[in-house]
Amino acid sequence: MSASSATIVSFAKNILKLEEMVETLVLEGLGVRGESIGAQLDMLTDVIWMWHYGAPPDTETSMTMQAHYDLTMVTAIVQHDVEGLEVHVGDGRWAAVPAEPGTVAFVAGEQLRVHTIRSTGHSPR
């Protein structure tokens, strides 16, 4: 395995551990019991997507992708130093998520909506 592949695999394993910790905390906060949390997490499918966003193709709106909801329970987003992630906060308003080095943003997905009737639309600009 090349050094770059090993780095990506290591990153993926670590981000999946972090995501599972966040999912566990969310489920505990919703009152889900320990054995049920394990069963819920066992049913989830883990996917790592790596995206590189270039210049926005739509210069009028500066959007690189349409606003959307992910099908996951939560989505971990590492922005590095790239600004542009926004989350829907209601009433048609969007809030920018600052791109701070060393941080991970988590957005709620559709699977969480099953538990809370709420997910977070988001869009990269």
N, C-alpha and C positions, 0 to 999 in steps of 0.2 A: 504494500500500500504506500502510495506517495505521501510526502509530508503534508501536502495541501489536503489530500483525502483524509488523512488521520486527523487533521485539525477540524475539518468539517464534521467528521464522525464524533469527535470529542465534544464539539459545540452542541451538536444535535442531542447527544445523551444528556448533557448538562441542562439544556433548555427544556427537554422533556421532563427531567426531574423537577425543575422549578415549576413548570406548568402543572404537574401533578400535585405539588405542594399547594399551589394557589387553588386548584380545583377542590382539594381536600378542605382547605380553610373555608371556601365558599359553601360547600355542602354542610360542613359543621355549623356554620353560621345560620344555615337554613333549618337546622335541627335534625339533620340526617344522622343516624347512628353509625358507629364505626364499621360494623359488618356490612351495612348497606352501602357505605362509601366505597369499600373495597369492591363490592359487586358492581357498583356503578362504574368505577374506574376500569375494571376488567372488561366492561362492555365497550369502552371507548376505543377508537382507532387513532393511533398516533400518526401524524403526517408532518413532515418538515418540508416547507416550501421556501425556496430562496428566490427572491425577486430583485431585479435591478431596474429601477425606474429611471428612464432617461428624461429628456426634455418633454414637457407635456405636448401631446399631439394636437390638442385643442387649445390654441392660443387665446381664444376668447374667454374660456372659463379657467384656463390653467389646470385642467384636470388630466391626470394620466390614466385614471380608471374611474368607472362609475361607482357611486356610493353603493354599498352592499352589506349584507349580513353574512357572517361565516356560519357554517353548519356545525362548528365545534362547540364545546362548552365554553372554553375561553381560547383566545388566540394571543400568543406572545409575539410582540413586534419589537424588533431591535432596529432602531433608526440610525444608530451611530450619530453622525453629524448632519444628517440630511433632514431638513425641515419638510413639512408637507402633510403629515398625518393629521386628520381631523376626525372628531367623533360627533355624532348627532346628539344634542342635549335636549331636544324637544322643541315644540313650537316653531319648527323650521329652522332653528338655530344650530350652528356648528361651532365647535370649539377646537382650536389648534392644540395639539399635544406637543409640547416642546421636545426637541431632539437633544437630549443630554447624554454625553458620553458615559458609558458604563451603566445605563439604565435599560430596563425592559418595560414596555407598556403592555398591559393586558386589556383586551376588550372582550366583552361578553358576547357569546354566540347564541345561535338558535337553540342548542341543547339546553343551555341555561334558562332560556325562556320557558321551557317546559316546567321548570321549578318555580320561576318567579314572574312569569308573564312579561318579561322584559329582556331585550337583547340590545346591543349597541351597534347601530349603523356606523360605518366608518369609510373614509375615502382618502387615498393619497392624492395630494395635489401635485 
